């Protein structure tokens, strides 16, 4: 037997559209419509479980996807977004301009946390533990979360170096399919 884990990035928000650090916002109108449209594809997976991060965007996306899946989403705190500390809600370009040394440190040193939030190492550890807890589940689990969490899950699953995190670009409603055999994961597909 194997476990399938399909990680879905939440639909678009104002922060996504403005390249800002997320701050717990809701879906924008286009994101709401796109999430409803995506529900058919998720329903076709016939998931055994549907879970989501606690943020409004992840909850709203999961609720829309649940329409076809016939499941009630459960909230998983372990797949909450990265804690960006005092950078939350700020455009990335603004942070890079105003705090170039801190921004550079965050992008190049996996244990750096100049924003006072979570380091990349912390995020990778948290998400990796959750992903591994899913490895023995039977059937398909669909998890709606944030791009940073999905990137961390991919890095963990393929046992890549932390720097690989920065080489992954995932858009709203992209799907990442991991398959576990009880002891390890493989990356089956990425869909935008």
Backbone as a ProteinNet text record, in pm:
[ID]
protein_1_A
[PRIMARY]
XXXXXXXXXXXXXXXXXXXXXXXXXXXXXXXXXXXXXXXXXXXXXXXXXXXXXXXXXXXXXXXXXXXXXXXXXXXXXXXXXXXXXXXXXXXXXXXXXXXXXXXXXXXXXXXXXXXXXXXXXXXXXXXXXXXXXXXXXXXXXXXXXXXXXXXXXXXXXXXXXXXXXXXXXXXXXXXXXXXXXXXXXXXXXXXX
[TERTIARY]
84.1	0	87.9	28.2	99.1	4.9	66.9	-7.8	16.3	-89.6	-77.2	-110	-23.4	-42	-40.9	-155.2	-167.4	-173.6	-70.2	-60.1	-107.9	-206.4	-266.2	-236.1	-175.5	-155.7	-291.2	-318.5	-446.4	-461.2	-583.4	-612.2	-557.3	-567.1	-501.2	-560.1	-469.9	-503.4	-438.9	-469.5	-406.3	-255	-208.8	-64.5	3.6	-61.4	-4.4	11	-92.3	-90.5	9.1	39.8	132.7	272.5	299.3	429.4	468	372.3	394.9	403.8	469.5	469	325.7	274	135.3	111.2	-11.6	-49.4	-186.2	-219.6	-345.4	-466.9	-453	-565.7	-657.2	-773.9	-873.1	-845.7	-916.3	-905.9	-958.5	-901.1	-957.2	-1070.1	-1151.1	-1264.7	-1224.6	-1113.7	-1068.9	-1029.6	-966.5	-928.2	-1048.6	-1155	-1278.2	-1333.7	-1341.2	-1395.1	-1305.1	-1174.2	-1080.4	-1087.1	-1105.5	-1113.8	-1236.6	-1348.5	-1470	-1447.1	-1383.6	-1356.6	-1262.7	-1170	-1073.1	-1133.2	-1249.8	-1308.5	-1334.6	-1364.5	-1391.3	-1266.9	-1151.9	-1026.5	-991.5	-1014.1	-983.1	-1082.5	-1208	-1308.7	-1277.5	-1220.1	-1185.8	-1077.4	-1000.9	-897.1	-957	-1082.8	-1151.2	-1070.2	-1040.5	-958.1	-1027.6	-947	-997.3	-1005.2	-918.6	-910.6	-885.6	-938.9	-914.2	-880.2	-762.9	-723.8	-670.3	-653	-605.4	-532	-452.5	-387.7	-495.7	-465.4	-567.5	-596.6	-521.2	-541.9	-675	-730.2	-855.4	-844	-734	-719.7	-720.9	-651.7	-649.4	-786.2	-850.3	-983.5	-1086.5	-1084	-1179	-1154.2	-1028.5	-996.4	-1041.9	-1012.8	-1053.9	-1205.9	-1276.8	-1423.3	-1475.7	-1415.1	-1457	-1424.4	-1306.3	-1267.2	-1352.5	-1402.5	-1485.1	-1617.9	-1659.8	-1788.3	-1796.1	-1691.2	-1689.1	-1636	-1549	-1487.2	-1583.8	-1684.6	-1780.7	-1722.2	-1619.3	-1553	-1557.2	-1550	-1540.6	-1392.5	-1336.4	-1194	-1164.6	-1052.4	-1004.7	-884.5	-868.1	-758.6	-637	-522.8	-394.4	-299.7	-270.3	-178.5	-37.5	2.7	139.2	167.5	62.2	85.1	48	53.3	33.2	149.3	127.6	230.1	352	461.3	582.8	552	609.5	594.4	699.2	653.3	743.7	765.6	720.2	745.5	703.4	789.6	756.6	750	786.3	775.1	635.8	553.5	418.8	342.9	283.8	204.2	283.2	415	497.4	536.6	542.5	590.7	737	768.9	905.5	1006.4	971.1	1062	1093.5	995.3	1014.6	1109.6	1090.5	1178.4	1321.2	1336.4	1469.3	1537.5	1459.3	1513.9	1550	1459.4	1477.8	1573.3	1581.5	1665.8	1748.7	1835.7	1905.9	1991.2	2059.1	2143.9	2059.2	1951.4	1863.3	1796.2	1749	1683.1	1781.3	1900.9	2003.8	2038.3	2049.3	2077.8	1966.6	1842.9	1729	1728.5	1766.2	1765.7	1885.5	1992	2113.1	2152.6	2098.5	2135.3	2010.1	2003.9	1882.8	1839.1	1930.5	1892.7	1869.5	1870.5	1851.9	1703.8	1679.1	1542.6	1545.3	1591.9	1604.1	1470.7	1362.8	1229.4	1168.1	1238.2	1188	1089.8	1069.5	976.3	1048.9	1008.2	1057.2	1168.9	1274.7	1380.6	1338.6	1410.9	1385	1407	1509.3	1535.3	1416.3	1360.8	1244.6	1124.7	1101.2	989.2	1008	1127.4	1154.4	1133.9	1176.4	1161.2	1013	939.9	797	719	737.5	663.8	708.8	838	889	829.6	816.8	756.2	610.8	537.8	397.8	387.8	468.7	467.2	495	595	627.9	515	438.2	325	215.7	216.4	117.1	162.1	285.4	343.7	277.1	214.9	152.3	0.1	-55	-198.9	-233.2	-342.7	-385.7	-481.5	-474.1	-560	-496.1	-574.9	-525.9	-566.6	-469.1	-492.8	-469.3	-566.4	-549.5	-531.2	-422.5	-391.7	-380	-462.7	-459.7	-375.7	-271.6	-179.6	-116.2	0.5	68.4	187.3	224.8	338	465.7	496.2	617.7	611.3	495.4	479.1	493.8	435.8	447.5	592.5	660.9	802.4	883.6	854.3	924.6	894.8	772	735.8	811.4	825.4	899.8	1046.5	1106.2	1246.9	1265.2	1175	1183	1166.6	1065.4	1035.1	1149.1	1214.5	1322.2	1459.8	1459.7	1582.1	1684.3	1634.3	1720.7	1779.2	1882.4	1941.4	1843.4	1848.3	1756.5	1757.3	1870.9	1879	1787.3	1749.2	1658	1522.1	1486.2	1359.5	1342.1	1450.5	1444.9	1434	1444.2	1437.7	1302.7	1205.9	1071.5	974.9	894.9	797.9	660.6	571.2	438.7	330.6	239.1	131.7	7.4	-89.5	-216.5	-281.2	-332.3	-402.7	-314.1	-181.8	-94.6	-105.4	-82.8	-94.1	38.2	81	201.9	161.4	197.3	156.6	278.6	274.9	379.4	321.6	403.8	360.3	456.4	398.8	478	458.4	565.1	556.4	566.5	547.3	557.1	687.1	790.8	918.9	983.5	940.9	998.4	898.4	929.4	841.7	905.9	822.6	866.8	776.9	832.1	756.3	696.9	563.9	496.2	469.1	423.7	397.4	378.6	396.4	368	274.9	166	72.5	37	42.8	9.1	-134.1
-119.7	0	125.1	230.6	357.6	469.3	579.9	700.6	805.8	871.3	982.4	1111.6	1208.5	1339.2	1442.4	1507.4	1611.3	1745	1824.4	1955.2	2060.1	2138.5	2240.7	2377.3	2465.2	2603.3	2673.8	2752	2824	2914.6	2954	3042.9	3182.9	3270.9	3401.2	3494.2	3576.2	3678.5	3808.9	3916.8	4045.3	4036.3	3964.7	3951.5	3875.8	3771.8	3696.8	3788.6	3864.5	3951.9	4067	4108.4	4221	4176.2	4045.5	3990.6	4040.4	4028.2	4068.6	3946.1	3962.6	3856.6	3842.2	3720.1	3701.9	3749.9	3792.8	3841.3	3788.4	3667.4	3606.1	3661	3702.8	3761	3654.2	3699.9	3615.5	3611.2	3523.5	3516.2	3644.3	3681.4	3792.5	3736.5	3820.2	3768.9	3668	3692.8	3597	3464.7	3471.3	3350.5	3267	3334.5	3263	3188	3254.5	3190.7	3076.6	3097.2	2993.7	2870	2890.7	2777.5	2691.7	2755.2	2680.7	2602.2	2665.2	2597.2	2478.2	2487.8	2379.8	2262.2	2280.1	2174.7	2045.7	2054.4	1934.6	1848	1910.1	1834.1	1766.7	1835.2	1776.3	1665.4	1685.1	1581.2	1454.1	1468.2	1351.9	1266.5	1322.7	1245.5	1148.6	1169.8	1090	1081.2	1196.6	1194.5	1127.5	1063.6	1004.9	1111.1	1213	1318.7	1451.9	1558.9	1694.8	1777.6	1837.7	1922.1	2054.4	2149.4	2281.3	2350.4	2449.1	2537.8	2624.3	2684.5	2763	2902	2948.8	3084	3095.8	3218.2	3235.9	3189.7	3220.7	3182.2	3030.7	2959.3	2813.2	2754.2	2806.9	2757.7	2781.6	2900.2	2931.1	2842.8	2820.9	2734.4	2592.1	2542.3	2406.4	2392.2	2492.9	2486.8	2476.5	2551.6	2543.5	2406.4	2353.5	2223.1	2111.1	2131	2029.7	2008.4	2103.9	2092	1963.4	1931.8	1811.8	1689.9	1711.5	1599.7	1533.9	1608.5	1554.4	1531.6	1606.3	1592.2	1725.3	1716.6	1836.4	1857.2	1973.3	1995.6	2007.3	1950.4	1965.6	2059.4	2135.7	2232.3	2164.8	2181.2	2126.8	2243.3	2268.1	2378.2	2354.6	2230.9	2200.9	2250.6	2275.1	2323.1	2470.6	2542.9	2688.3	2751.2	2872.5	2941	2969.9	2996.5	3038.7	3166.4	3179.3	3300.5	3400.3	3503.6	3604.4	3722	3708.4	3809.6	3948.2	4045.6	4185.5	4216.6	4122.6	4143.6	4109.9	4046.8	4008.2	4129.2	4111.4	4216.1	4316	4311.4	4407.9	4351.5	4433.3	4386.8	4342.3	4232.4	4179.8	4280.5	4349	4448.6	4559.9	4599.4	4704.3	4656.5	4534	4478.9	4467.7	4418.6	4405.7	4542.1	4646.4	4782.3	4841.6	4826.5	4890.5	4814.2	4684.6	4601.5	4504	4556.1	4467.8	4360.2	4393.8	4294.1	4184.7	4225.5	4128.5	4039.4	4099.5	4022.7	3924.7	3969.3	3883.3	3767.8	3796.8	3692.4	3587.6	3633.6	3542.1	3452.6	3507.7	3432	3337.5	3359.9	3280.5	3192.7	3219.1	3142.7	3075.6	2943.8	2868.4	2885.2	2921.2	2936.9	3082.6	3173.5	3316	3349	3440	3487.9	3636.7	3719.7	3862.3	3932.5	3872.3	3931.1	3897.8	3813.8	3775.3	3660.3	3602.5	3491.2	3358.2	3278.3	3142.6	3137.6	3061.7	3043.3	2934.7	2925.9	2820.7	2683.7	2669.7	2542.1	2503.6	2601.3	2574.2	2529	2599.4	2564.7	2424.4	2394.4	2262.1	2151.4	2174.1	2073.3	2049.2	2158	2147.1	2076.5	2121	2062.3	1918.8	1892	1755.4	1657.2	1698.9	1611.3	1581.5	1683.2	1660.4	1569.3	1595.9	1512.4	1366.9	1344.3	1207.3	1141.3	1220.4	1163	1113	1160.2	1118.9	996.2	953.9	849.3	713	689.9	558.5	561.7	678.4	686.7	620.6	550.4	487	579.7	577.7	662.5	797.5	886	1018.4	1123.5	1200.1	1315.6	1439.6	1529.1	1659	1761.6	1838.8	1940.3	2075.8	2170.1	2305.7	2391.1	2450.5	2525.9	2639.1	2680.5	2797.1	2755.2	2837.5	2801.6	2767.5	2842	2813.3	2674.6	2634.1	2501.9	2392.2	2413.4	2313.4	2302	2414.7	2411	2334.4	2357.3	2285.9	2136.3	2099.4	1957.5	1890.8	1960.3	1904.2	1885	1986.5	1977.3	1858.6	1841.7	1728.8	1595.5	1586.7	1458.9	1409.9	1501.6	1458.3	1466.9	1497.4	1503.6	1599.8	1714.9	1818	1907.2	1978.8	2077.5	2192.7	2260.3	2371.5	2477.1	2500	2602.1	2571	2444.8	2407.9	2475.7	2510.6	2579.3	2702.5	2777.5	2903	2881.5	2758.7	2728.5	2671.6	2677.8	2627.4	2745.2	2751.2	2859.4	2795.3	2818.6	2756.3	2863.6	2854.8	2952.4	2910.4	3001.5	2970	2846.4	2760.4	2637.3	2533.6	2553	2448.8	2325.5	2209.9	2083.6	2007.8	1959.4	1878.7	1743.9	1638.8	1504.7	1427.4	1388	1305	1167	1064.9	928.6	870.7	818.2	756.3	606.4	534.7	388.9	338	424.2	386.3	430.4	452.1	494.9	609.9	635.4	746.6	798.9	914.9	983.3	992.9	997.8	1031.7	1143.7	1225.6	1332.4	1275.4	1268.5	1211.2	1315.3	1432.7	1536.6	1672.8	1774.4	1913.7	1965.6	2028.7	2085.5	2226.9	2314	2454.4	2479.1
0	0	0	-43.1	-45.1	-0.4	34.1	71.6	-34.5	-78.1	-171	-97	-113.8	-51.6	-163.9	-184.2	-286.4	-213.7	-233.2	-169.8	-268.4	-228.2	-314	-253.8	-333.9	-288.5	-289.4	-186.7	-182.2	-304	-332.7	-445.6	-417.5	-514.4	-506.2	-398.6	-347.3	-248.2	-294.2	-226	-258	-238.5	-136	-111.8	-224.9	-276.3	-387.6	-508.3	-537.3	-655.9	-644.7	-521.6	-503.1	-460.8	-462.3	-420.8	-282	-189.7	-51.4	37.9	152.4	252.2	302.9	309.6	352.3	495.4	518	650.8	690.8	647.7	688.9	619.3	494	422.9	362.7	320.8	254.7	105.4	36.3	-109.1	-171.8	-285.7	-361.4	-448.6	-512.4	-590.7	-698.5	-767.4	-869.4	-804.7	-689.1	-617.2	-577	-533.4	-497.2	-617.3	-730.4	-852.3	-898.6	-893.1	-936.6	-846.6	-716.2	-623.9	-653.3	-681.1	-715.9	-845.1	-943.5	-1071.2	-1052.6	-959.5	-935.6	-859.7	-803.6	-719.8	-797.9	-925.6	-1005.6	-1014.5	-1039.6	-1050.6	-918.2	-808.4	-677.3	-645.2	-675.8	-652.3	-728.9	-850	-932	-867.6	-774.7	-704.9	-602.8	-569.4	-466.8	-337.1	-279.4	-158.3	-40.3	41.8	165.8	275.1	263	362.2	293	351.8	304.4	427.1	425.1	538	483.5	574	530.4	643.8	602.8	698.8	764	879.2	949.7	892.6	795.2	742.1	668.3	661.2	586.6	440.7	372	231.3	214.6	301.1	291.8	326.9	428.5	466.9	356.8	297.5	190.4	68.4	34.3	-79.1	-49.9	68.9	105.7	103.9	150.6	150.1	7.2	-85.2	-225.5	-284.1	-253.7	-306.3	-248.6	-127.8	-62.1	-133	-214.9	-284	-366	-439.9	-523.6	-449.3	-351.5	-280.9	-182.8	-139.3	-44.2	93.5	126.9	256.9	331.2	461	543.8	576.2	539.1	566.3	715.5	755.3	892.7	891.1	995.9	1005.1	1067.3	1001.3	1047.9	1076	1201.6	1236.4	1184.3	1168.9	1124.6	983.5	903.9	767.2	752.5	866	861.7	783.7	736.7	658.5	745.1	677.7	746.8	824.6	941.8	1021.2	972.5	902.6	847.4	942.5	1065.8	1167.7	1125	1148.6	1119.6	971.3	884.4	740.7	688.3	769.9	725.5	671.9	553.7	491.3	408.4	415.9	341.4	204.8	102	-28	-18.8	-84.6	-79.5	-133.8	-241.5	-298.2	-201.1	-122.7	-22.1	87.2	133.8	236.9	183.2	60.2	0.7	-11.6	-42.9	-56.2	79.9	178	308.4	400.5	383.7	470.7	385.6	299.8	206.2	273.1	380.4	446.9	511.6	577.4	642.2	538.7	429.4	323.7	260.2	232.8	174	267.7	394.8	494.6	496	492.7	494.4	370.5	256.1	131.2	117.5	191.6	171.8	289.9	407.2	526.8	582.4	573.5	608.3	753.3	841.8	982.9	1022.2	925.4	951.4	973.3	1065.3	1092.1	1127.8	1035	1066	1088.6	1045.3	1061.4	1196.7	1273.4	1404.5	1399.7	1283.2	1267.4	1259.4	1165.3	1149.5	1044.6	1072.5	973.5	874.9	764.3	667.1	729.6	810.7	878.9	966.1	1039.4	1124.9	1041.3	930.2	841.9	784.4	735.2	678	781.6	902.3	1009.1	1040.9	1060	1094.5	984.5	862.1	750.2	725.9	735.8	716.6	815.9	939.8	1041.1	1005.7	960.9	924.3	802.2	699.8	579.4	616.6	699.9	739.5	818.3	891.7	966.4	871.9	748	647.8	568.9	584.3	500.2	517.2	629	651.5	633.6	598.3	575.2	442.9	438.6	313.6	239.8	109.4	28.5	4.1	-51.5	-89.8	12.5	56.1	141.8	57.8	55.4	-10.5	101	90.5	190.5	122.3	163.4	109	202.3	146.9	230	150.2	189.6	133.1	47.3	-50	-134.8	-57.4	46.9	124.9	187.6	232.6	293.6	188.6	71.8	-34.8	-79.4	-92.9	-130.3	-26	101.1	208.4	201	169.5	157.4	43.5	-68.1	-181.8	-143.9	-84.6	-43.1	50	144.2	237.9	165.2	79.6	13.9	-74.2	-143.6	-233.7	-167.8	-38	41.5	-17.4	-61.7	-120.5	-11.4	-47.3	43	62.4	177.3	200.6	90.3	26.9	-78.4	-196.4	-215.2	-324.6	-308.4	-185.7	-156.3	-245.7	-266.4	-341.1	-491.4	-537.3	-680.8	-722.8	-635.1	-663.3	-668.4	-773.5	-790.4	-811.3	-718.3	-722.6	-721.4	-814.9	-825.1	-748.8	-741.5	-676.3	-738.9	-654	-691	-761.9	-758.7	-813.8	-724.3	-786	-713.1	-719.7	-604.6	-594.1	-537.7	-608.6	-570.5	-522.1	-394.2	-334	-306.3	-322.4	-289	-186.5	-77.9	28.2	30.4	62.1	68.9	212.4	307.7	448.4	511.6	429.3	484.6	409.1	285.3	210.3	108	53.7	-41.2	-178.3	-279.7	-414.3	-465.8	-553	-616.5	-743.3	-749.6	-867.2	-974.1	-934.1	-1033.9	-970	-1054.4	-1019.7	-1128.3	-1089.5	-1187.9	-1147.3	-1245.6	-1220.5	-1263
[MASK]
++++++++++++++++++++++++++++++++++++++++++++++++++++++++++++++++++++++++++++++++++++++++++++++++++++++++++++++++++++++++++++++++++++++++++++++++++++++++++++++++++++++++++++++++++++++++++++++++

